Amino acid sequence: MDKKIIQKIGIIGDGLTGKLVAIALFRLGYPIEIVGKKGSKRSASAASISISNDSFNFLKELKIYKLEKISNPINTIKLYENNKNYLDPDSMFFNKTKKTPLSYIVLKDQLNKALEQNIKILKIKKVYENKSYALNINTVANDTKSKNINWDYQEDAFTFIIKHEKVLNNCSRQFFLQDGPLAFLPISSNETSLVWSLAKNSEVRKLISVKSNLEKFLNSSFQMYKDIKINSKIENFPLRFNFLTSNIKPRKIIIGDISHRIHPIAGQGWNMTVRDIKHLYDLYKSKKKYGYDYGELSLLEQYETKVKYNNLIFASSIDLVRRLFKFNNKEISNLRKKGFRQLDKFPEIKSEIIKFADRGLSF
């Protein structure tokens, strides 16, 4: 190996993905440095993250600081097709046999603080200059020159937090409304995160632009919560599908949103990233005793073989779900409603859907 190459793994980017992959590989005993951007400050965010039960267990294995304290378990997911009556869901998902949560909701800022605390506890070094590492794991930019499969959904996701009277708040709800899917993601007994995906030309954007009007709409339309008040700024970001055709090149791996970005309709974006990190963790754990060069191409190829096609199929499945719910005429809406209602007659199918959402594909 070139003597100029440092016998360490460099994690490019100190966001959620960079911190988590650094912690995972450091736990295995690999020498790690995080390459951050000097002087950069992140503004506070109201965004929340859905973590599947399988991903949550991996984070527990990594001993993420106060993970259970900051995470709200979701025991039930209810779906509503053009229906705001919270007492009459068109379909409902929960674990009948295992009696474990389907997922957990955590605020992005709280998870970032927990990961940062782990970085400090483990004394993982942060630097502000990229070096010639034995392996570069890039979480912020595509430096492999791989082609992208991408398209624009012509939508924005609006996300904010509401405060309301205390309830037993462990049920996530997805309302497929005519104007776009609206998700209620509980984060505590009296706080819930909302994500509403709206087309660029949607008239509902005018409603969102005036906080008092939005509060009035929420209180009159969704009565499972009482005395709703918006308790954060309203953030929005454009929605795109993006998939890298290759995540590796010699001594380089791309991980995170830059390798696969999907629609938030199923709350699976972060889980795809966690699963990728878990695959990398398992691979490097199994090979550590053999003394591999950290950046050996054969190792990286094993990683890409494991994740590439599984991720493409999974991402395409989420894209298909969004397309199925994009058509909002009455006839198609009625067909979707009938489909939801029929699901209750096929518990085996619902069980497979739960497994798919929890673990992704496993072949």
C-alpha positions as CSV (number, residue, x, y, z in Angstrom):
1,M,0.0,0.0,0.0
2,D,1.1,3.6,-0.7
3,K,2.8,4.9,2.4
4,K,1.0,8.2,2.0
5,I,-2.3,6.5,2.8
6,I,-3.2,6.8,6.5
7,Q,-4.2,3.5,8.1
8,K,-7.6,4.9,9.2
9,I,-11.1,5.1,7.9
10,G,-12.2,8.6,7.1
11,I,-15.9,9.5,7.5
12,I,-16.7,12.5,5.3
13,G,-19.5,14.5,6.9
14,D,-20.6,14.8,10.5
15,G,-24.4,14.7,10.1
16,L,-26.6,11.8,11.3
17,T,-25.3,9.3,8.8
18,G,-21.6,10.3,9.3
19,K,-21.9,10.0,13.1
20,L,-23.7,6.7,13.0
21,V,-21.3,4.9,10.6
22,A,-18.4,6.3,12.6
23,I,-19.8,4.9,15.9
24,A,-20.6,1.5,14.3
25,L,-17.1,1.0,12.9
26,F,-15.4,2.4,16.0
27,R,-17.3,-0.2,18.1
28,L,-15.6,-2.9,16.0
29,G,-12.2,-1.4,16.9
30,Y,-11.4,0.3,13.6
31,P,-9.4,3.6,13.7
32,I,-11.8,6.3,12.7
33,E,-11.7,10.0,11.9
34,I,-14.7,12.2,11.1
35,V,-14.0,14.9,8.5
36,G,-16.3,17.9,9.3
37,K,-16.7,21.3,7.9
38,K,-15.1,24.0,10.1
39,G,-17.3,26.7,11.5
40,S,-20.5,25.1,10.2
41,K,-23.6,25.4,12.4
42,R,-26.8,23.6,12.0
43,S,-30.1,25.5,12.5
44,A,-32.7,23.9,14.8
45,S,-35.1,21.6,12.9
46,A,-38.7,20.4,13.6
47,A,-38.2,17.3,11.4
48,S,-38.8,13.8,12.9
49,I,-37.5,10.4,11.8
50,S,-39.2,7.1,11.8
51,I,-37.0,4.2,12.9
52,S,-38.2,0.7,12.3
53,N,-38.0,-1.9,15.1
54,D,-35.1,-3.7,13.4
55,S,-33.1,-0.4,12.9
56,F,-33.9,0.5,16.5
57,N,-32.4,-2.8,17.8
58,F,-29.2,-2.1,15.8
59,L,-28.9,1.3,17.3
60,K,-29.4,-0.3,20.8
61,E,-26.6,-2.7,19.9
62,L,-24.4,0.3,19.2
63,K,-25.3,1.7,22.7
64,I,-26.6,5.0,21.3
65,Y,-26.9,7.5,24.2
66,K,-30.3,7.7,25.8
67,L,-32.0,6.2,22.7
68,E,-35.0,4.8,24.5
69,K,-35.6,8.1,26.4
70,I,-35.8,10.2,23.2
71,S,-37.8,7.7,21.1
72,N,-41.6,7.2,21.1
73,P,-42.8,3.7,20.3
74,I,-45.4,3.2,17.7
75,N,-47.6,0.2,18.3
76,T,-50.2,0.8,15.6
77,I,-50.3,2.4,12.1
78,K,-53.7,3.4,10.7
79,L,-54.3,4.3,7.1
80,Y,-57.2,6.4,5.8
81,E,-58.2,6.8,2.2
82,N,-59.7,10.2,1.6
83,N,-61.2,9.9,5.0
84,K,-60.6,12.2,8.0
85,N,-62.7,10.1,10.5
86,Y,-60.0,8.9,12.9
87,L,-62.4,6.4,14.4
88,D,-62.9,4.6,11.0
89,P,-59.5,3.6,9.5
90,D,-59.5,1.9,6.2
91,S,-56.7,-0.4,7.3
92,M,-54.7,-1.0,10.5
93,F,-51.3,-2.6,11.2
94,F,-49.9,-3.9,14.5
95,N,-47.9,-6.9,15.7
96,K,-50.4,-9.4,16.9
97,T,-48.0,-12.1,17.9
98,K,-44.7,-10.5,18.7
99,K,-46.3,-7.6,20.7
100,T,-43.3,-5.3,19.8
101,P,-43.5,-1.8,18.4
102,L,-43.7,-1.4,14.7
103,S,-41.4,1.6,14.8
104,Y,-40.2,4.5,16.9
105,I,-40.5,8.3,16.2
106,V,-37.6,10.5,17.2
107,L,-36.9,14.2,16.6
108,K,-34.0,14.6,14.2
109,D,-32.3,17.2,16.5
110,Q,-32.6,14.9,19.5
111,L,-31.1,11.9,17.7
112,N,-28.2,14.2,16.4
113,K,-27.5,15.2,20.0
114,A,-27.5,11.6,21.2
115,L,-25.1,10.6,18.4
116,E,-22.9,13.6,19.2
117,Q,-22.7,12.5,22.8
118,N,-21.6,9.0,21.7
119,I,-18.8,10.6,19.6
120,K,-17.6,12.5,22.7
121,I,-17.8,9.5,25.0
122,L,-15.9,7.3,22.5
123,K,-13.4,10.1,21.9
124,I,-13.7,9.7,18.1
125,K,-11.5,12.3,16.6
126,K,-12.9,15.1,14.4
127,V,-10.7,16.8,11.8
128,Y,-11.4,19.5,9.3
129,E,-9.1,18.5,6.4
130,N,-9.6,15.5,4.2
131,K,-6.6,13.1,4.0
132,S,-5.7,10.0,2.0
133,Y,-7.4,7.4,4.1
134,A,-7.3,3.7,3.6
135,L,-11.1,4.0,3.2
136,N,-13.2,7.1,2.6
137,I,-16.9,6.8,3.5
138,N,-18.6,9.8,2.0
139,T,-22.0,10.8,3.5
140,V,-22.3,14.3,1.9
141,A,-21.2,14.1,-1.8
142,N,-21.0,11.7,-4.7
143,D,-17.3,11.5,-5.5
144,T,-17.6,8.1,-7.4
145,K,-18.9,9.8,-10.6
146,S,-21.7,7.2,-10.7
147,K,-24.8,7.9,-12.8
148,N,-28.0,8.8,-11.0
149,I,-31.4,7.4,-11.6
150,N,-33.6,10.4,-10.6
151,W,-36.7,12.4,-11.1
152,D,-38.6,15.2,-9.5
153,Y,-42.0,14.5,-7.8
154,Q,-43.0,18.2,-8.3
155,E,-43.9,18.1,-4.6
156,D,-42.6,19.6,-1.3
157,A,-42.8,18.0,2.1
158,F,-44.0,20.4,4.8
159,T,-43.1,19.3,8.3
160,F,-43.9,20.9,11.7
161,I,-44.8,19.9,15.3
162,I,-48.2,20.3,17.0
163,K,-48.9,20.5,20.7
164,H,-52.2,19.2,22.0
165,E,-53.9,17.8,25.1
166,K,-52.2,14.7,26.6
167,V,-53.3,11.3,25.0
168,L,-51.9,7.8,24.9
169,N,-50.0,8.8,21.8
170,N,-48.5,5.6,20.3
171,C,-50.6,5.4,17.1
172,S,-49.2,6.7,13.8
173,R,-51.8,7.8,11.2
174,Q,-51.4,8.3,7.5
175,F,-54.3,10.2,5.8
176,F,-54.3,9.9,2.0
177,L,-56.0,13.2,1.2
178,Q,-57.0,14.6,-2.2
179,D,-54.3,17.3,-1.8
180,G,-51.5,14.8,-0.7
181,P,-50.5,12.3,2.0
182,L,-50.5,13.7,5.5
183,A,-48.8,11.8,8.3
184,F,-49.2,12.2,12.1
185,L,-46.1,10.9,13.8
186,P,-46.4,10.9,17.7
187,I,-43.3,12.1,19.6
188,S,-44.7,12.3,23.1
189,S,-48.1,12.3,25.0
190,N,-48.8,15.9,24.0
191,E,-46.7,16.5,20.9
192,T,-47.0,15.1,17.3
193,S,-44.9,15.6,14.2
194,L,-46.7,16.2,10.9
195,V,-45.5,15.6,7.4
196,W,-47.7,16.8,4.5
197,S,-46.6,16.2,0.9
198,L,-48.1,18.8,-1.4
199,A,-47.8,19.4,-5.2
200,K,-46.0,22.5,-6.3
201,N,-49.3,23.9,-7.6
202,S,-51.5,22.9,-4.7
203,E,-53.9,25.5,-3.3
204,V,-53.4,24.1,0.2
205,R,-50.0,25.8,0.3
206,K,-52.0,29.0,1.0
207,L,-53.4,27.4,4.1
208,I,-50.0,26.3,5.4
209,S,-48.6,29.8,4.9
210,V,-50.9,31.2,7.6
211,K,-50.4,29.5,11.0
212,S,-53.8,30.4,12.5
213,N,-55.7,29.1,9.5
214,L,-53.7,25.9,9.5
215,E,-54.4,25.4,13.3
216,K,-58.1,26.0,12.6
217,F,-58.1,23.4,9.8
218,L,-56.3,20.8,11.9
219,N,-58.6,21.3,14.9
220,S,-61.8,20.9,12.8
221,S,-60.5,18.1,10.6
222,F,-58.6,15.8,12.9
223,Q,-60.3,15.5,16.3
224,M,-58.2,12.7,17.7
225,Y,-56.2,15.6,19.2
226,K,-57.8,18.4,21.2
227,D,-56.6,22.0,21.3
228,I,-54.0,21.8,18.5
229,K,-51.4,24.5,18.5
230,I,-48.4,24.6,16.1
231,N,-45.3,24.4,18.2
232,S,-42.5,24.9,15.8
233,K,-41.5,26.6,12.6
234,I,-42.9,25.1,9.4
235,E,-40.1,23.6,7.3
236,N,-40.3,22.4,3.7
237,F,-38.1,20.6,1.3
238,P,-38.4,19.4,-2.3
239,L,-39.1,15.7,-3.0
240,R,-37.1,13.8,-5.5
241,F,-36.3,10.2,-6.3
242,N,-32.5,9.6,-6.5
243,F,-30.6,6.4,-6.8
244,L,-26.8,5.9,-7.5
245,T,-26.0,3.1,-9.9
246,S,-22.9,2.4,-8.0
247,N,-21.9,3.2,-4.4
248,I,-18.2,2.3,-4.5
249,K,-14.9,2.9,-6.2
250,P,-11.4,2.0,-5.0
251,R,-11.1,3.1,-1.3
252,K,-14.5,4.9,-1.5
253,I,-18.0,4.2,-0.3
254,I,-21.1,6.4,-0.6
255,I,-23.7,6.0,2.1
256,G,-26.9,7.9,3.1
257,D,-29.4,10.1,1.3
258,I,-26.9,10.8,-1.5
259,S,-27.0,7.2,-2.5
260,H,-30.7,6.7,-2.3
261,R,-33.4,9.4,-1.7
262,I,-37.0,8.3,-1.7
263,H,-40.5,9.8,-1.1
264,P,-41.3,10.1,2.7
265,I,-44.8,8.6,2.2
266,A,-43.7,5.4,4.1
267,G,-41.1,7.0,6.4
268,Q,-38.4,4.6,5.1
269,G,-35.5,7.0,4.1
270,W,-33.5,6.8,7.3
271,N,-34.2,3.1,7.7
272,M,-32.6,2.4,4.3
273,T,-29.4,4.2,5.5
274,V,-29.4,2.4,8.8
275,R,-29.7,-1.0,7.0
276,D,-26.8,0.0,4.8
277,I,-24.6,0.8,7.8
278,K,-25.6,-2.4,9.5
279,H,-24.6,-4.4,6.3
280,L,-21.2,-2.6,6.4
281,Y,-20.9,-3.2,10.1
282,D,-21.6,-7.0,9.7
283,L,-19.2,-7.3,6.8
284,Y,-16.3,-5.5,8.5
285,K,-17.0,-7.5,11.7
286,S,-16.7,-10.8,9.9
287,K,-13.5,-9.8,8.1
288,K,-11.6,-8.0,10.8
289,K,-9.7,-11.1,12.0
290,Y,-8.3,-11.7,8.5
291,G,-6.3,-8.4,8.4
292,Y,-7.8,-7.0,5.2
293,D,-6.7,-3.6,4.0
294,Y,-9.7,-1.4,5.0
295,G,-10.2,-0.1,1.5
296,E,-9.7,-3.4,-0.4
297,L,-11.9,-3.4,-3.5
298,S,-13.1,-7.0,-2.9
299,L,-14.6,-5.9,0.5
300,L,-16.3,-3.0,-1.1
301,E,-17.7,-5.1,-3.8
302,Q,-19.2,-7.6,-1.2
303,Y,-20.9,-4.6,0.4
304,E,-22.3,-3.3,-2.9
305,T,-23.5,-6.8,-3.9
306,K,-25.4,-7.0,-0.6
307,V,-27.1,-3.6,-0.8
308,K,-27.4,-2.4,-4.4
309,Y,-30.3,-4.5,-5.9
310,N,-32.1,-4.8,-2.6
311,N,-32.1,-1.0,-2.2
312,L,-33.2,-0.5,-5.8
313,I,-36.2,-2.8,-5.5
314,F,-37.1,-1.3,-2.1
315,A,-36.8,2.3,-3.3
316,S,-38.8,1.4,-6.5
317,S,-41.5,-0.2,-4.3
318,I,-41.8,3.0,-2.3
319,D,-42.0,5.0,-5.5
320,L,-44.7,2.8,-6.8
321,V,-46.7,3.3,-3.6
322,R,-46.5,7.1,-4.1
323,R,-47.6,6.8,-7.7
324,L,-50.6,4.7,-6.7
325,F,-51.8,7.4,-4.4
326,K,-51.0,10.3,-6.7
327,F,-54.2,9.8,-8.7
328,N,-57.0,11.4,-6.8
329,N,-60.2,11.0,-8.8
330,K,-63.2,9.4,-7.1
331,E,-63.2,6.0,-8.9
332,I,-59.5,5.3,-8.1
333,S,-59.9,6.5,-4.6
334,N,-62.8,4.1,-4.1
335,L,-60.6,1.2,-5.5
336,R,-57.8,2.1,-3.0
337,K,-60.3,2.2,-0.2
338,K,-61.7,-1.3,-1.1
339,G,-58.1,-2.5,-1.3
340,F,-57.3,-1.2,2.2
341,R,-60.5,-2.8,3.6
342,Q,-59.7,-6.2,1.9
343,L,-56.3,-6.3,3.6
344,D,-57.9,-7.2,6.9
345,K,-59.1,-10.5,5.3
346,F,-55.4,-11.5,4.5
347,P,-53.4,-11.3,7.8
348,E,-50.5,-13.2,6.1
349,I,-50.1,-10.3,3.5
350,K,-50.2,-7.7,6.3
351,S,-47.6,-9.6,8.2
352,E,-45.3,-9.6,5.1
353,I,-45.9,-5.9,4.6
354,I,-44.8,-5.3,8.3
355,K,-41.7,-7.4,7.8
356,F,-40.9,-5.5,4.5
357,A,-41.2,-2.2,6.2
358,D,-39.2,-3.3,9.3
359,R,-36.2,-5.1,7.5
360,G,-36.4,-4.2,3.8
361,L,-35.5,-7.1,1.5
362,S,-33.4,-10.0,2.7
363,F,-32.1,-11.9,-0.3
